[in-house]
Amino acid sequence: MTVKRIGVLTGGGDAPGLNPAIKGLVYRASERGIETVGLSDGWLSLLDPPFDPVPLERSTVRRWDRDGGTNLGSSRTNPFKTPNALGERIDRSSEVIANIEKLGLDAIVACGGEDTLGVAARLSQMGLAIIGIPKTIDKDLAGTDYTLGFDSALRNVTEVIERARTPAGSHGWVQVIEVMGRHSGHLALWSGVAGQADIILLPEHAFRYENVYRLLNDKLGDSTSHPRDPQHPRYSVIVVAEGAYAEDGELIIMDDRHDAFGHARLGGVAEVLSRRILSDTSYEARSVILGHPQRGGPPSPVDRIMGLMFGARAADAVAEGEFGNMVSSRGVAPACDLSLVDISMVLGKIDTVDVSRLYDTERYHLKGIGM
Ligand code: F6P
């Protein structure tokens, strides 16, 4: 089949790196004689007519490499579980396929995480010509070392940890910082290391309050009231992943609404932990949930490079008819090697922190790093 016209969409949580990927795709596709159109708000645009595909010329996307988020918009639409008029969630995947045909699209490039690419994998099994581009600040997709957005989020969280030191130091607080990542602790672990947090709590290993108190005591002693004694640390920073939970506790959710993929909104573990520190120790504690700004701002250099490369590689895959695949990277720019992997790899599994290799379960930190 000769591919002449393709549609690109972005689904799930936005992430810096998506717009560079679209630019990379459009530029390389045009070199290969393929026209690209943008589909707004993820899979939603293929379910709810009227359709409004945006023609993506080189001139349209020329400046997109600098933009955070996604200029195409995003949603958490699941065509396999979409509410009908009665509010029942039904399978509308055949409508997606029919609408792609109506739009005269020969193939789809879907940029997303486990949910968006999970839909892509299932549509591919139904015969749709599709290529995936991996994106999520959680960096938890199977089959690739890098997912767009992770490096920018790492930069954003590290900056906040840095800023949190000033008030914590001035007032002698234990500052608890809650970081995204749902069920994988990559972002919490590496931002905690980069920002030199004292304690890092991950979804992959249930923590013990007593151990947190012991670690605080090891650093701070009995008191934090030593403002003029440079030898005596008087504050501490704890980074906690939103999906972390205590051994005798449970996952803490913001509210019990679930999205179309069955995910609850996580959030609140930092507040629970800081209240426990306040009630069980003599330390003053404060908490902050970083929330969506973690995903905000312009893409980092790594996300720009990886986005442009992922997009271009996807265009080549389309031109060569290598459908049913996701672009994958071994390593991260500049030392990376791109290839294609079967997109069904993303179904039913996520990539989490390898606790036995990386995490010190006594010190709640990266293994083998002097603290
Ligand atoms: O998957 C990306 C992510 O940012 C997770 O880290 C987080 O749990 C979730 O999205 C938040 O969902 P929403 O963007 O719908 O609030």
Boltz pocket constraint, residues with backbone or C-beta under 6 A from the ligand:
constraints:
  - pocket:
      binder: B
      contacts: [[A, 13], [A, 14], [A, 113], [A, 136], [A, 137], [A, 138], [A, 180], [A, 181], [A, 182], [A, 242], [A, 265], [A, 266], [A, 295]]
      max_distance: 6.0
